[in-house]
Amino acid sequence: MILVTGATGTIGSDVVRQLAARGEKVRALSRDPAKAHLPAGVEAARGHHRDRASVEAAMAGAESAFLVGVFGPDDAEHDRGLVEAARTAGVRRIVKLSAIGTGDPRLGVFGTWHLHGEEAARASGLEWTLLRPSSFASNTLSWVAAVREGTPAPNMMGAGRQGVVDPRDVAEVAVAALLDPRHAGRTYTLTGPETLSAPEQAAVLADVLGRPVPLHGLSPQERLEQLRAAGLSEHYADGLMAAARFIQEGGNDVVTGDVREVLGRPARTYRQWAEDHASAFAQG
Ligand SMILES: NC(=O)c1ccc[n+]([C@@H]2O[C@H](COP(=O)([O-])OP(=O)(O)OC[C@H]3O[C@@H](n4cnc5c(N)ncnc54)[C@H](OP(=O)(O)O)[C@@H]3O)[C@@H](O)[C@H]2O)c1
């Protein structure tokens, strides 16, 4: 049995889908299993990474677990709690979804969000694998409304390049690590095959869609106001501002060969992701 947390999300849902397609026994944790739309044969468990008892109950009888536990600056302890719950429940192998740049002091507070969970995994005595993906290609789904309306989408990252990674590749690496003990003790930094700035991603998307994808660069003040207007705490907004600065200054201009090393094939390009998701940007 493999327990997947974050099972209805970007990475977790694809981990569930890929494991189920391979005939693995999967249990999917969700706050609302009725809305989870799980593949046939996947067992649903109700719970939440901030509710330790629910996580421990869901992990009972599982041999491996995929851990998604950080959604903001206040989740460090809950993320660590996922690792502890796995150990308590007798899980043997864990794969933790972390983030590129974790522990890099130049990333400021943002670089600490996954640190506790990573340290807990390394110290757990379990077979552990840490996945540190770069920016997901799917983040550009936040441009859908603007693209449909023909208005500029906001860009918080300036011309800073990132090794944009296809979430399907992240999920495929997670599945490999969940199934194969040879990935134990490894920390993989997962990127696409090239680095791209937001304007370069917009140009690729425009080419795929056959219409312009304009961006509107936000000043730091505009950026902060948008984050506050979205209801984020000062602490949260500070973290995202620090990350945006780091990216703008070229700190995340990084490509690795880790996807190729694990999967034995090149990482997917942003263009491939855009071609496969073009329908999401089509007018209603
Ligand atoms: N986006 C990126 O570019 C990027 C890059 C590197 C690393 N990461 C890391 O990837 C992780 C997120 O992975 P993901 O995108 O697959 O997750 P996600 O889609 O945002 O969320 C996964 C699931 O977790 C539950 N969830 C979402 N927000 C929550 C919240 N605020 N509190 C509690 N539960 C919540 C939801 O499930 P239910 O409603 O079913 O419970 C959701 O379907 C984060 O830890 C992030 O640091 C992201």
The ligand as an ORCA input file, in Angstrom:
! r2SCAN-3c Opt
* xyz 0 1
  N       4.321     25.452     -7.677
  C       5.622     25.383     -7.824
  O       6.208     25.939     -8.772
  C       6.438     24.595     -6.846
  C       7.814     24.441     -7.102
  C       8.571     23.715     -6.198
  C       7.998     23.126     -5.100
  N       6.672     23.280     -4.883
  C       6.096     22.641     -3.684
  O       5.051     21.775     -4.075
  C       4.113     21.665     -3.007
  C       2.706     21.802     -3.554
  O       2.450     20.726     -4.427
  P       1.159     20.726     -5.338
  O       1.195     21.936     -6.225
  O       1.037     19.396     -5.958
  O       0.030     20.944     -4.255
  P      -1.380     21.636     -4.441
  O      -1.944     21.219     -5.744
  O      -1.269     23.086     -4.146
  O      -2.188     20.999     -3.222
  C      -2.233     19.613     -2.980
  C      -3.463     19.287     -2.194
  O      -3.281     19.684     -0.840
  C      -4.500     20.197     -0.323
  N      -4.272     21.643     -0.043
  C      -4.060     22.645     -0.905
  N      -3.870     23.815     -0.283
  C      -3.952     23.540      1.012
  C      -3.838     24.317      2.166
  N      -3.600     25.634      2.132
  N      -3.976     23.705      3.332
  C      -4.202     22.390      3.390
  N      -4.320     21.582      2.332
  C      -4.202     22.164      1.152
  C      -5.544     19.998     -1.383
  O      -6.100     18.704     -1.197
  P      -7.531     18.404     -0.534
  O      -8.397     19.608     -0.740
  O      -8.007     17.199     -1.270
  O      -7.252     18.112      0.899
  C      -4.704     20.014     -2.639
  O      -5.309     19.359     -3.718
  C       4.435     22.776     -2.003
  O       4.975     22.221     -0.849
  C       5.440     23.649     -2.746
  O       6.385     24.230     -1.874
  C       5.870     23.993     -5.728
*
